């Protein structure tokens, strides 16, 4: 057993350190990594825990992020608890192997510190890499702060390793805004954290020579469709496991997580839907505009980006009059990815609130309370009019001429 490194008090951690502590407490067997800003400290810290005897595991340095995920696939197929971390271009280089990991049903945990994709080169945070992985077959959880980066990483192991799931899990946090910002984090004792995650239960591991198995078989048209359909079903069915794990985590810590987080939505007429650290800014703005102008504003935040919580999103927003969905990624010729998901969920509601899309915060551009308040006011104007009074999609905070796209023709 690894040397003791006890925790159970309030610590001042950034998001990277919080995620690395979760890897230590889960007693990960193998971390294979090629460090990249701003996720480097996660794997760097794990390497330190191994060197100091706090983890009875292996830290494998490889030649690229593609190699990192390939090594993780091999270690997981061999029967180990496996994790790694990456960002941006590194994530993009991993994409080919992400599909391999999910198709082989290997419960690897990947902590993604979200960062813009080049070109031009940028090391600051937006959600380009998160959206890039949305169809790769991984469960995707989103942390809004350092506390959640710690908690959700622990939950990720328990979710992915459940025998009814057996799928890899990403835990996202915003680059620099969360990963490098120090905040109070309520920790869990090592023993309690490990018992919550549970001892790793190998399933059809390649090193069990008494039961030979095949990984990465070729199927073509005879069985490929069936494999993908079953994988999709497992991802959709993981919703129940995610909720159960969140409940067990609340029982342990008192901290409650839901697949969709709602704030001030009981009587909200207008709402912002957002991901990541933006959520806390939007909540503050909603409180402020309620107090100062009486606008009934609320915030809805998908905690679970995959499987996308269509049912909970619909329930959270169906009584609103106008919704603004924020996408922190360049849509490149389309509506924003989150906007499309939310729109699909709301299309089946009887009320069909007015919905519009803002692209914001690309490459780490700050998102201010003032900006959020302006959006709430615009949503109120849309609600009063009964239609989108501005271009359906706008770029918020960009310098130069105001950019608006997909002009609405709808009027009274």
Protein Blocks (a to p, Z undefined) as FASTA:
>chain_A
ZZdddddddddddfklmmmmmmmmnopabdcdddddfklmmmmmmmmmmmnopaccdddd
dfbfklmmmmmmmmmmnopacddddehjlmmmmmmmmmmmmmnopacdcddddddddddd
dfbdcfklmmmmmmnopacdddfbfklmmmmmmmmmmmmmpmklopaddddddehjlmmm
ccddddddfklmmmmnopaddehiaklmklccdehiafkjmlmmmmmmmmmmmmmmmmmm
mmmmmmmmmmmnopacdfbdcehklmocbdcddehjllmmmmmmmmmmmmmnopacdddd
dfblbdcdfklmmmmmmmpmbdcddddbdfehpacfklmmmmmmmmmpmklpadddddeh
ihhiacdfklmmmmmmmmmmmmmnopafbdfbdcehiacjdddehiafbdZZ
